[in-house]
């Protein structure tokens, strides 16, 4: 079953349109990768399709493949640049009605499963510095 809800622009669509800033690290014609504003670990990145679809399994085959190609490319890049042994992948899909794949660089399982502190304001200066480090 495919859920076809009429949706307003998600926060991610607004980012794609340039209405909301982000710390972009990669972009191509079909996908965008940018830092999570409340990272689980430094370098925590979101990969999204430029087409707003709520659920991963409802993407067209072409858009699904584009997202997964970007996940692979960015995941390898995170591992190399941040010198971490692991980059975990999470697809949760409950916070924003727009497909997004989390890439979490980590050294131990505890780091992967850590919960970010979302009570304060995002550390934009730290995110900007990390984006400069990670930008393709």
C-alpha positions as a Markdown table, in Angstrom:
| # | Residue | x | y | z |
|---|---|---|---|---|
| 1 | Unk | 0.0 | 0.0 | 0.0 |
| 2 | Unk | 1.3 | 3.4 | -0.9 |
| 3 | Unk | 0.3 | 6.4 | 1.2 |
| 4 | Unk | -0.3 | 9.4 | -0.9 |
| 5 | Unk | -1.0 | 12.2 | 1.4 |
| 6 | Unk | -1.2 | 15.7 | 0.2 |
| 7 | Unk | 1.7 | 17.4 | 1.9 |
| 8 | Unk | 2.8 | 20.9 | 2.5 |
| 9 | Unk | 6.5 | 21.5 | 1.9 |
| 10 | Unk | 8.5 | 19.7 | 4.5 |
| 11 | Unk | 11.4 | 21.5 | 6.3 |
| 12 | Unk | 13.6 | 19.5 | 4.0 |
| 13 | Unk | 11.9 | 20.7 | 0.9 |
| 14 | Unk | 12.3 | 24.3 | 2.2 |
| 15 | Unk | 16.0 | 23.5 | 2.6 |
| 16 | Unk | 16.2 | 22.3 | -1.0 |
| 17 | Unk | 14.5 | 25.5 | -2.1 |
| 18 | Unk | 17.0 | 27.6 | -0.1 |
| 19 | Unk | 14.3 | 29.0 | 2.2 |
| 20 | Unk | 16.0 | 27.5 | 5.2 |
| 21 | Unk | 19.8 | 27.3 | 5.6 |
| 22 | Unk | 21.7 | 24.0 | 6.1 |
| 23 | Unk | 25.3 | 22.9 | 6.4 |
| 24 | Unk | 25.5 | 21.1 | 3.0 |
| 25 | Unk | 28.2 | 18.7 | 2.4 |
| 26 | Unk | 27.1 | 17.1 | -0.9 |
| 27 | Unk | 24.5 | 17.8 | -3.6 |
| 28 | Unk | 23.7 | 16.4 | -7.1 |
| 29 | Unk | 20.7 | 16.7 | -9.3 |
| 30 | Unk | 18.6 | 14.2 | -7.3 |
| 31 | Unk | 19.9 | 14.3 | -3.7 |
| 32 | Unk | 21.2 | 16.5 | -1.0 |
| 33 | Unk | 23.4 | 15.6 | 2.0 |
| 34 | Unk | 23.6 | 18.0 | 5.0 |
| 35 | Unk | 24.5 | 17.9 | 8.7 |
| 36 | Unk | 21.9 | 17.1 | 11.3 |
| 37 | Unk | 21.5 | 20.1 | 13.5 |
| 38 | Unk | 21.3 | 17.9 | 16.6 |
| 39 | Unk | 24.0 | 15.3 | 15.8 |
| 40 | Unk | 24.3 | 12.0 | 17.6 |
| 41 | Unk | 28.0 | 12.1 | 16.8 |
| 42 | Unk | 30.1 | 14.8 | 15.0 |
| 43 | Unk | 29.5 | 14.5 | 11.3 |
| 44 | Unk | 26.0 | 13.0 | 11.6 |
| 45 | Unk | 24.6 | 13.6 | 8.1 |
| 46 | Unk | 21.1 | 13.4 | 6.5 |
| 47 | Unk | 20.7 | 12.3 | 2.9 |
| 48 | Unk | 17.5 | 13.2 | 1.2 |
| 49 | Unk | 15.9 | 13.0 | -2.2 |
| 50 | Unk | 15.0 | 16.3 | -3.8 |
| 51 | Unk | 11.6 | 14.9 | -4.5 |
| 52 | Unk | 9.4 | 15.1 | -1.4 |
| 53 | Unk | 8.1 | 11.6 | -0.6 |
| 54 | Unk | 7.3 | 10.6 | 2.9 |
| 55 | Unk | 8.3 | 6.9 | 2.9 |
| 56 | Unk | 11.5 | 5.4 | 1.6 |
| 57 | Unk | 9.6 | 2.4 | 0.1 |
| 58 | Unk | 7.4 | 4.8 | -1.9 |
| 59 | Unk | 10.3 | 6.4 | -3.8 |
| 60 | Unk | 10.5 | 5.7 | -7.5 |
| 61 | Unk | 13.2 | 3.2 | -8.3 |
| 62 | Unk | 15.3 | 6.0 | -9.9 |
| 63 | Unk | 15.1 | 8.2 | -6.8 |
| 64 | Unk | 15.6 | 5.3 | -4.4 |
| 65 | Unk | 18.8 | 4.3 | -6.3 |
| 66 | Unk | 20.0 | 8.0 | -6.3 |
| 67 | Unk | 19.5 | 8.2 | -2.5 |
| 68 | Unk | 21.4 | 4.9 | -1.9 |
| 69 | Unk | 24.2 | 5.9 | -4.3 |
| 70 | Unk | 24.6 | 9.2 | -2.3 |
| 71 | Unk | 24.4 | 7.3 | 1.0 |
| 72 | Unk | 27.3 | 5.1 | -0.1 |
| 73 | Unk | 29.3 | 8.0 | -1.5 |
| 74 | Unk | 28.8 | 10.2 | 1.6 |
| 75 | Unk | 29.3 | 7.3 | 4.0 |
| 76 | Unk | 32.7 | 6.4 | 2.6 |
| 77 | Unk | 33.6 | 10.1 | 2.6 |
| 78 | Unk | 32.6 | 10.4 | 6.3 |
| 79 | Unk | 34.6 | 7.3 | 7.2 |
| 80 | Unk | 37.7 | 8.6 | 5.4 |
| 81 | Unk | 37.7 | 12.2 | 6.4 |
| 82 | Unk | 36.7 | 11.7 | 10.1 |
| 83 | Unk | 38.9 | 8.6 | 10.4 |
| 84 | Unk | 36.2 | 6.5 | 12.0 |
| 85 | Unk | 35.9 | 2.7 | 11.5 |
| 86 | Unk | 32.1 | 2.8 | 11.2 |
| 87 | Unk | 29.3 | 4.8 | 9.6 |
| 88 | Unk | 25.9 | 3.6 | 10.7 |
| 89 | Unk | 22.7 | 4.0 | 8.7 |
| 90 | Unk | 19.3 | 4.7 | 10.2 |
| 91 | Unk | 16.0 | 5.2 | 8.4 |
| 92 | Unk | 13.5 | 6.2 | 11.0 |
| 93 | Unk | 11.0 | 8.3 | 9.1 |
| 94 | Unk | 8.9 | 9.7 | 11.9 |
| 95 | Unk | 10.1 | 13.2 | 12.5 |
| 96 | Unk | 9.8 | 14.8 | 9.0 |
| 97 | Unk | 7.4 | 13.6 | 6.3 |
| 98 | Unk | 10.3 | 13.5 | 3.7 |
| 99 | Unk | 12.6 | 10.5 | 3.2 |
| 100 | Unk | 15.8 | 11.0 | 5.0 |
| 101 | Unk | 18.6 | 8.5 | 5.7 |
| 102 | Unk | 20.8 | 9.2 | 8.8 |
| 103 | Unk | 24.6 | 8.5 | 8.4 |
| 104 | Unk | 26.2 | 8.4 | 11.9 |
| 105 | Unk | 30.0 | 8.1 | 12.1 |
| 106 | Unk | 31.0 | 6.2 | 15.2 |
| 107 | Unk | 33.7 | 4.2 | 17.0 |
| 108 | Unk | 31.6 | 2.1 | 19.4 |
| 109 | Unk | 28.1 | 0.8 | 19.5 |
| 110 | Unk | 27.4 | 3.2 | 22.4 |
| 111 | Unk | 28.3 | 6.1 | 20.1 |
| 112 | Unk | 25.9 | 4.9 | 17.4 |
| 113 | Unk | 23.0 | 4.5 | 19.8 |
| 114 | Unk | 23.6 | 7.8 | 21.7 |
| 115 | Unk | 20.8 | 10.2 | 21.9 |
| 116 | Unk | 21.4 | 13.9 | 20.9 |
| 117 | Unk | 20.6 | 16.7 | 23.3 |
| 118 | Unk | 17.8 | 18.6 | 21.5 |
| 119 | Unk | 16.9 | 20.9 | 24.4 |
| 120 | Unk | 19.3 | 23.7 | 23.6 |
| 121 | Unk | 20.0 | 25.7 | 20.5 |
| 122 | Unk | 22.1 | 24.0 | 17.7 |
| 123 | Unk | 25.8 | 24.8 | 17.8 |
| 124 | Unk | 25.8 | 26.5 | 14.4 |
| 125 | Unk | 29.5 | 27.4 | 14.6 |
| 126 | Unk | 30.5 | 23.8 | 15.2 |
| 127 | Unk | 28.2 | 22.6 | 12.4 |
| 128 | Unk | 29.7 | 25.2 | 10.0 |
| 129 | Unk | 33.2 | 24.1 | 10.9 |
| 130 | Unk | 32.3 | 20.4 | 10.4 |
| 131 | Unk | 30.6 | 21.2 | 7.1 |
| 132 | Unk | 33.8 | 22.9 | 5.8 |
| 133 | Unk | 35.7 | 19.8 | 6.8 |
| 134 | Unk | 33.3 | 17.4 | 5.1 |
| 135 | Unk | 32.3 | 19.4 | 2.0 |
| 136 | Unk | 32.9 | 17.6 | -1.3 |
